[in-house]
Amino acid sequence: MKKIYSIALLLLFVLTQTACKKTLDINDADPNYVGDADPKYLLPSGITFSASKIGGDLQLVGSFWSQHYTQNNNSSQYRTLDSYNLTISSYNSTWNNLFGGGLKDLKLTMQKSEAQGLWNYYVAAEVMSAFDYHILNDFYGAVPIKSGLDYDNNPQPTYDDSKEANLQIIAMLNDAISKVPQAAALPAMGNEDFLFTGDMDNWRQFAKSLKLKILMRDFAANTAQIQALLQEDDLLETDAKMDVFVDSENKSNPLYEQDRRKLNTAANMRASNTLLKFLLANNDPRVAAFYEKTVESQTAGSTWPVYSGIEQGNYALTQTATRSSRAIVLPTDAVYFMSAAEVSFLKAEAFARLGNAGSAKSNYDNGVTLAFERWNSANLPLNAAPFIAPGGRYAFVAGSVESMVEQIIQQKWVAATRSQAWDSFFDQNRTGYPRVSTVATTDAAYVPGRYTVSVTSVIAAGQLPRRLLFPKSSSDYNPNAPKVVPITEKMYWHK
Amino acid sequence: MKKVLSSLFLLLLLCTSVIAQDRTVTGTIKGKDDGVPLPGVSVRVKGTSSGTQTGANGQYSIRVSGAAPVLVFTYVGYTSQEVSVGSRSVVNVSLAADATQLGEVVVTALGLSRQEKTIGYAASTVKAEEVTAARNSNVMTGLQGKVAGVNISNAGAPGASTKVVIRGVSSFSGGNNPLYVIDGVPSNNTTMNNAFTGSTESQFSRSVDFGNQGNDFNPEDVESVTVLKGASATALYGSRAAHGVIMITTKRAKQNQKLNVTYTGSANFSNVLRVPQTQNVFGQGWPFFDLMENGSWGPKLDGVEREWGTEVDGVSQKKPFAYVKNNIRDFYESGYDVQNAITLSGGGENNSLFFSYSNATQDGVVPTDADHFSRNNFSLRGTSTYGKFKADYSLNYIRRDMKAVFAGQGTSDGGATLYQELIQIPVDIPISGFKDYNAVYNNIDNYFTPYADNPYYTINENGTRLQDDRVFGKLELSYEVLKNTRLIGRLGGDFNNTKIQDHGAVVRYTPGSFSDINGKAPVVGRYGENFRKDGQIDVNLLMQGDYKLNDDIRLGGVAGFNYNQRRYDLLNSYLSGLSIPNWYSLQNKSTSEPISESILNLRRLMAVYGNIDFGFRDYWFVNVSLRNDWSSTLPQNNRSYFYWGANTALVLTDMFKDWQSENLNYLKVRAAWGQTGNDAAPYRIGTSFIPSRPPLGFGDIYAPLNGVPALTESNNKGNNNLKPEITTEWELGLDSRFLNNRIGLDVSYYNRKTKDQIIRASVAPEAGYTTQTLNIGNIQNKGIEARLTLVPVKTDNFQWDLATTFTKNESEVLKLYGDAQELLIENAYSVDYVARVGAPLGIFRVPKIRRVEEGEHAGKIIVGTNGYEAIDPNGKEDYGTSNPDFVLGFNNSFRYKNFSLSAVIDWRKGGQFYSYTKQLNAFVGNTMQTTYNDRQPFVVPNSVKAVVVNGVTTYVENNIPIPTTSMYSYWYGNTNQARYRDYVLDRDFVKLRELVFTYSVPKTFTSKLKLSSVDLSLIGRNLLMFTPKSNTFVDPEGTNYGNDIASEFGEFAAGPTMRSIGASIRVGF
């Protein structure tokens, strides 16, 4: 009896102490995935996350609030967006995935490439991070850069206000620019650099162009730095874009993927009268690059207009969907971060503000030309020349600073369609252009190209949205998140 | 007293020795119902201490003395009988099964039986007859309304999952279902839903419920089901028993039993229980009459015959512009379910064998066989006894085939889903007219609206099926190493292979057709395959002893070792975008490649445990159980954890014999305290790098792009400091019987705290992760559960039994983690279902309506410029909880001679749920609510509007009317967020779950047919359901969110539940 018990006890002891450990050491690492990753795999992830959110949800928000698109009256997907009826729960996934995905992968890329001396990955990741922070900062008005992305030491980061964040972003860009010579000496990154396939000169120019863009948020304070950048003229002449999308499930342009492929109705985004009337009034052929022909106009004998839009936010309209033009988004559309056209407009604006009308004009002309060329194809030949030629619809007229800036930003607004719509939203906030109309586009007194306030706006009369609300996903778990700021409240660089 | 004690002692020792007697009486004791000899029946001479027991063949022999000896026959689960011997020397007795004696013997942890009275915690046992009364196709549905403290609901469709929640939901993230244990062996209970079809879509897209494995068992195999509720009761099962244990004891053959054959068959017809009730005033339009609208926002119905639908070759169809009665109801057809079960059992001197086969086939109410379920069960069980050696073994094979209808929302690749399309038909258009979905006016090109699809198309062309092969069984060997001490080895295994396929048809519109012109989105088509292999091995080695130390003290104990391994392998692949229509294969590639993943999930657990049973005299009992687990899923330092439980029972009526009277037959008090520990899911310690798949507003982007692979660090931060989750519970209880057992009352009060649950808790994303695996929270569930049994009438021929179960559970989230006050459990649109500190687990949050804070208008609603209620962008407000106030179950049974009638009624009071069905009905203008004010302009009652003068906001009475043409926008949440609260409905219901009328053919007649028994029954299930006025839409128990906490949220265009009527026959040969 005693013997049996002692044998049993011994057996148990042996089992639990030795065999056990081995038997139980099976869940420490997940056999389905790897436990670490090289910069080579992290950088493309960081860029893809960035492109997915910036080219997806933010491009959508930008397109509506820049009045390129409006909600279809026969469906309802973006009604809350079009009526400025957002809450702290809206678009949280943008914040979550840029921080939890894009920015974190980029930060890991920087940490790992710094340790391995892979300065090319380091530079690319740092510039891309700076760009993401810039976008978030301009949408939210504060962003945690200094103490963010450091969960182990600081699970509840404090936010840097808009101004401070811009200083942080510029510091990152300066750091990246300083590392370019070391980076250029290394074997080039390959296709994992979705933007420039390893061309470090382009990364440097992207960094400097972004720097210029941010400095322009406070022209008076940064005039000297802006002048230096213009003088150096080492700015982007190519597009900083991710252009690898194909017409295939889960591999398309993010806005196309979410709006056209994955939603059960693909009819939500229609031509806004704000942009459409401007294009039509100027006989701008880019209308065919931005909007589909109305279905109704294509039926035999119909006299319905080829292009027809909806007043911004007028989704209560009763007419069949065949009567309005749907926005064109293709699965193969690139996601733009910065573009050569945008940089030209930026330069034009800077020169205009410096009183250099000549350089303002040449850069403006170049910007319009590039903006036309972007959509030029055999099917849709586009040539800006007659438009910018003297007497042309878009001919640059030298004049007061404000009048020149208005012309530049007006064109920049058109150029941002289907590519950088969030940027024209920022520009309108910053410069007040396009101007806001006091009458509807249907009114005889309406000047084509002026913003109208959404017909279904839920915010105070005459107001436009200026920002996204700090996300609930942050404020619920971070006591350091700022208090909610109303959607109409302007930021320090807003006009 | 001493005499009594010694007689008890003798009984306990199962003593066969007798004291000097005058003569010997012999006889055979059989069961009244089946005529099977009963071994182990206690036979006692009344008024003496002499007693014996029947042998294996049911025979006994006892010596009696005196002039009028009376024999008392008692047997667990049967009514005791007293028989005057008279001058007879042979006394044969048939004992009748006693339903009121529920729980005389309960099966406790590890499959050990104990007498009910020795147990210090609440354990409810339900016998086979009750489980199978209404011939439900699964065991747990047969328990509905019959056990206090347990909520059981079924999702509705054929074969759909059954949710069993014991003493309230207490886990944030799932795992609220109990552990199912079959004859002492834990069994798999995976729920197969659309998480398995490989869709990364959320639960509300193309959702499917293929049921949980706890539904697999053949009810006819069940001898009894015992529900162990508290932590003290379940401590021995360790980690997985934190939410209770369902112990299923199967039927076995007895030794020396002649061959016994039974057949049970049933056939039922079913129809749909509840369809949404629609308004009958306004017809098609949005907001003006329009032939292609999918809503009823149009003009008043006038009955005038007009053209409708699409024009084909210049010709339209005609119909009256009038309300179609029973429109949705008429879409559904009659379903059926048929079950057959046959059992064979018999035993020899050393061996006994039981074999059963059953099949269950069910076709639901959706037209076609798109919702279909069939199951075949084979079971073989046996025992062998050779002296001190015993073997007990079983082998079961289950084959399950299912087809299911997608619920929830459609997807762009898989096409539309049925229930959503059914709702989007104006109230004046007859749905059944679309049945021929290829007819020219009904086909994909010409269906009347471009905004929805023909519901008949979806059920005929899109679908999903499951095939599951499952084998489980056990081998238990035991040897009596010493007197009263057995060494037991038990090996259990449970293995299944599942294959799920799903397909969605390619839809391409003819150029120039109505659908094409109106920009209807084509469907690219989809095919998916999913293979899953589950395996569980469970080994127990235990030593069990039972000793009588002296006249007063009995001591029993168990010491054991447990090894458990669970593993699943998953291979999933789907192709979104098919090249060739109607060819469902992963090879049918167009521009897309199949997306595949394979997952291995393996975990192990080791444990040592001990259990001590102490009995003092026959009235005081103490049980202590201890267990230490080593789990592979926890970090090495916290891998080992110990927990224990103790309970005690005191039978007062045995302790103070003079308390016992005709008025008070039995009184027991009990108290228990216990803990159970729980481990994590596997692979939660580290943080992995996973393929990069940024989620979009809808859909995702998948790496690699342009051939470039990309890895991202998981958004979930692992945790190397995880510790086990611990549930601590205490309970007090009372079990009593009065007035000759005519009244019985069993009450428990419990208080349970679940601490340190391991979940992926949300953290601030700006720190780099959206979640971290954390030990969080402290949730309290306390409540009362009671069972009251009454026998209001009892005569020789007639008896009325009434049993009422009462369940009241109150939960409260005491703590989450860090500063977090709220944790999102589930949401749809702007309705959130959250856990919040200080509130019950699971409250609803809806967009907050702005109200005037102070001044003369304080409390009034503020409207926006459009006259709609303005929404506070900064947060949401509470709008109810999913928790019921209480649940009552009524079981009535009436017996008159050979007839019996039983009814089970369930009443759930209180609580809310989210209904997308209502939301969609509101969107299309079909709800009654949308006819408010006859759709004439109105001003939101009791509201004000803001006026800003010189930057100062004041409020004046609102005078902005909602125009008739905006009613559609006012009543829909997406355009008027204030209305989301309308879609949170009251969850209350009263259901007549079962109504069974049985006729037992008299033995005199059956014996002529050489049958031992024949029972004929008429069966009704879910015949009636009553819900509050707010819910005229769905059965509040129907859900497509599975069978865990998410299902408490509600439904998202879930399928309907069913009512059924049928008959059954049970024949014993």
Interface residues (C-beta under 8 A of the other chain):
Chain A: M1 I4 A8 L12 L15 T16 C20 T23 L24 D25 I26 N27 D28 A29 D30 P31 N32 Y33 V34 G35 D36 A37 Y41 L42 P44 S45 T48 F49 A51 S52 K53 G56 D57 L60 N74 S75 S76 R79 T80 S83 N85 L86 T87 I88 S89 S93 W95 N96 N97 F99 G100 G101 G102 L103 K104 D105 K107 L108 V143 P144 G148 L149 D150 Y151 N154 P155 Q156 P157 Y159 G190 N191 E192 F194 V244 F245 V246 D247 S248 E249 N250 K251 S252 P254 E257 Q258 D259 R260 R261 K262 L263 N264 T265 A266 A267 V295 T299 A316 T318 T320 A321 T322 R326 T456 S457 V458 A460 A461 L469 P471 S473 S474 D476 Y477 N478 P479 A481 V484 P486 I487
Chain B: W286 P287 F288 D290 M292 Q409 G410 T411 S412 D413 A416 P450 Y451 V481 L482 I517 N518 G519 A521 V524 M543 A559 F561 S576 G577 T591 S592 E593 I595 S598 I599 L600 L602 R603 R604 M606 V608 W630 S631 S632 T633 P635 Q636 R639 P682 Y683 R684 I685 G686 S688 F689 I690 S692 R693 P694 P695 L696 G697 F698 G699 D700 I701 Y702 A703 L705 N706 G707 V708 P709 A710 L711 T712 E713 S714 N715 K717 S762 V763 A764 P765 E766 A767 G768 Y769 T770 Q772 G818 D819 A820 Q821 E822 S830 P847 G864 T865 N866 Y868 A870 I871 D872 P873 N874 G875 K876 V948 T965 S966 S969 Y972 N974 T975 Q977
